[in-house]
Amino acid sequence: MNLLRAERIKLFSTRAPWWCALIAVAAPIAFTALFLGLSGAEITADVSNTQLATSTGRTVAMVLAVLAATADFSWGTLRLTFQAVPTRAPVLLAKGAVVFATCALLGLIAGLGSWGMGHLVRPDTDLGLHSGADWRIVFGQVATFGLTGLLGVGVGLLLRSSALALSIVLVWTQLVEGLIILIPRIGTDLYQWMPFYAASQFAGGDFTRTALKLSPPFGPWGYLGYFAAISIALFAAGVLTANRRDA
Amino acid sequence: MLEATGLTKTYGDTVAVRDLTFTAEAGRVTGFLGPNGAGKSTTMRLLLGLDAPTAGTAHIEGKPYRQLSDPLRTVGALLDATWRHPGRTARQHLRFLAATNGLPDKRADEVLELVGLASVAGKRAGTFSLGMLQRLGIATALLGDPRVLLFDEPVNGLDPEGVHWVRQLLHGLAAEGRTVFVSSHLLPEMEQTAQDLVVIGRGALIYQGTMADFVARAGSRGVRVRTPHTGALRKALAERHATFTEDGETFIVSDVDSEAIGELAFAAGATLHELSPVAGSLEHAYLELTGQAGEFVSGGAR
């Protein structure tokens, strides 16, 4: 409990996480307002289409998670923390738990907020959560955001430098996953194994799934398991490395 | 009580610390000296379990650091005053550390009061001067009211008032029976602060013992004599076959003690304005003993 409290104080006593949290939530909600509000009748306002920009919010939540780890390295506060907790692993697990919970909460607000915004700008349409899939698309953000947080902490612990870690995760999410499709023959097959594509198959709206007419290897829950495995593996690798390395 | 036994740390082919064995006793201030690059900071990191030693052990109050539970209550350390997030306030910085070891929030304000930072407790550490960061670092070390304290260059960046304050603080902590282990490259300052010394060069131990013994090793630096009757004194010293140097009215005599010089001058009719033994200093002793041990020895004459 002490360590969870320490990591919570650490995370929320600097400005960057607050800004990230605000943008992670505001960007998808604002996008939904503009997209559904300004588009005409050619875009159907369904539950899935209220969640189109949550992946952007999820990326910002990942920035928060990466910074939670790398800022601790670059300002030397992780060394102070290791002095206070020389067994190290408990403190890193506490960091993972605090960031997971924070990002999960952001996922809840982003998902629910975007869905609520859909109601506001298209009051005439039916956006009720009628099926399990509707519930999953909105509330599943809790799981995908939370796991993205773990992944971000893992990458931050592995790479230690804010600039390096942020460049890599941003280039990956914004460019690499999308460009994979362009590889001749194997591109589209490979694309279906990309981690953040996987996350979007569980929760949130996704254009590419319908546009590319893919036959995915997993169902939504299978994709959640796949994404969880990748996130937990990266987090575990980060913890093990930071635990062993000279601080 | 702090004990290092056969402590060794290598990075690839570079040996940072070689077979280092020393102790720092409770109730005393132990100075830790060595030229730049001698391995002082590496040693501190090994003592605190931040780096893993290649060989050897370090024990604090009889246990390896990594086996201490809530170590801030046993050992407080200031290794680098810049270890803080510039966007976090002084109070929050101390609170998160206090929380890790189950120390109450109010302890943060107590130590800030103790180091004279109470008025800036709510200011971001990014706005602090180096001197204020040193005080914050010292507050961090004192957080758990520990029995053992390690300070790496605690007076760096402090003004004379601050330097005086640190000296009093270290003396006070040792007088309360705590172990105080402090490195500094300000030798005159160290001479006034430490009772015991550990001196290393190129990662190996050069000296461990009391400050007094260390200074005595460098030997006497002679006797300074000042007289308006330079001719008479010069003649008397020459007749005695004494070794001396002369600069205006001042003589430095290296192989005759002050009693003998006084009698000599009296017999020669030379009035003395000054007759004082030149004591060996920590600086002299240090330069003599570490002269060969510096990692980056300058080419010119000292």
Interface residues (C-beta under 8 A of the other chain):
Chain A: N2 L3 R5 A6 E7 I9 K10 S13 T14 R15 A16 A71 W75 G76 T77 R79 L80 T81 F82 Q83 A84 V85 P86 T87 V91 D246 A247
Chain B: R45 L48 G49 L50 D51 A52 Y65 R66 L68 P71 L72 A77 L79 D80 T82 W83 R84 H85 P86 G87 R88 T89 Q92 H93 R95 F96 L97 A99 T100 N101 G102 T140
